[in-house]
């Protein structure tokens, strides 16, 4: 048996195909590599030759590389033994074994191994069963994947013996190895399932608790008597880092207390998360919710002894808690058509009225500087007797009695706004602010007294300055004008002294009086001049002072029965009177 690489010319002998035993022609052209060729019309594909060559080469070299043996189960893989080149004690070709016949049966350190070369077909299922029944180790070498026509002699041998893909068809230790792997996988599964169960249900949680938040929420729920609705048993506590009393308090505070306090009764209160009504658990502070849980596959949960319904989610835990308060306590109502929770109307009203009343009392006590106002307000709500009941009960019932009580408290609240001077209230509704109320009253009286004194001083100052201004402007007429001038039915001196506004308006009256006086003086001077001119003309006309005086001071019918001296008030009147004098 010779490879074409061992031939240099056709004269080296006759060449026969080991596959079909037909005569071959050696060709070694300038453009093509050396090769053997069948005669025209031959049906030989060469694969049979490759198959026989592979068997013969194993027999010649008596060595082969056996593949590694691995077993796999459910994603896990074990290496039974690695790939290894072995020397063969013996090689027997086409030797029947039990009810099958391998291409080669070899002995390795006294142990048999069957070799199959895959050239045409792989080992079929029937043969696999026979090999398994015989419990004979068998390796299949895949020669279909190698470009054997293009390989040199050494490369082809190396592919057949060592490098071509090969797998175990059967190995006696394979079943036991698989059983061991399955056992290990099962043990690992059980361990992981236990770890997962411990992680979900038992892992210790050490959150950084916001103590200020806890105190504030506790105070709010206690003030509304809602603290008894938290800390309920639940099957979904594994979703939180804190006990149920805290995360349930967060839900109750966000979905019941806060909206009931914020919104006036009358409008429906729809429960909603931070984003929408589908995320009711979003109001729970982040430090309360575990971030180390995730949506685990159903099979992993079942392996851990849990179900999807038991595992659920933080959102389902919130819904389950709220549903319990809806069904058992009637704090909420559920509208199936909307798949939405609403705060029960009567619960909304009770919480709002009670919080509103108690908050108003706290503000009053704070305004009156009462120590520990919050604690006193809580006691007052439950102990003070009003109309035969307590404020707590009255606020819960609502109605006219509550409205009247709220008005009484509002009056006290307004009184604490000292900067607005609301009326002093005598009905203190049992609040310990009597001393503060009396001090407020006294301080107002003292303030009013000082204000009156200040007003009196200011009034006296305005009175003095106004008199001085009137005297300066009107001189000898000032006192008469002050006594005779009235504004709004009040003497002008008193009227102008009452306020700065009146004071300055009074100056306008002085200015007008001064102007009138000046006008009178000017008019009197004009009349005096006219009378002098008339007297001079009369003396000249009568040439007798006595007759002239008689004319001037006697009534005359042509001037309306007036005396000429009196009628001489204007230039026109002067000309009229001059016309009455005798002509020379």
Protein Blocks (a to p, Z undefined) as FASTA:
>chain_A
ZZfklpcbfkloccddfklopacdddddfkbccdddddehiabeolmmmmmmmmmmmmmn
opacdddddddeehiacdfbdcdddddfbdcehiaehjbccfbdcdeehiacdddddfkb
ccdfklmmmmmmnopacddddfklpcfklpcfklmmmmmmmmpccddfbdfklmmmmmmm
mmmmmmmmmmmmmmmmmmmmmoccdddddfklmmmmmmmmmmnopmmmgoiacfklmmpc
bdfklmmmmmmmmmmmmmmmmpcchiacddddfkbmmlmmlmpcfklpcckbccddfklm
mmnopafklnmpmklmmmmmmmmmmmmnomaccdfklopacddfklmmmmmmmmmmmmmm
mmmmmmnopghkllmmmmmmmmocgehiafklmmmngpjllmmmmmmmmmmmmmmmmmno
pacdfblghpacklmmmmmmmmmmmmmmmmmmmmmmmmmmmmmmmmmmmmmmnmmmmmmm
mmmpcgehiafklmmmmpmklmmmmmmmmmmmmmmmmmmmmmmmmmmmmmmmmmmmmmmm
nopaklmmmmmmpccfkloopafklmmmbfklmmmmmmmpccZZ
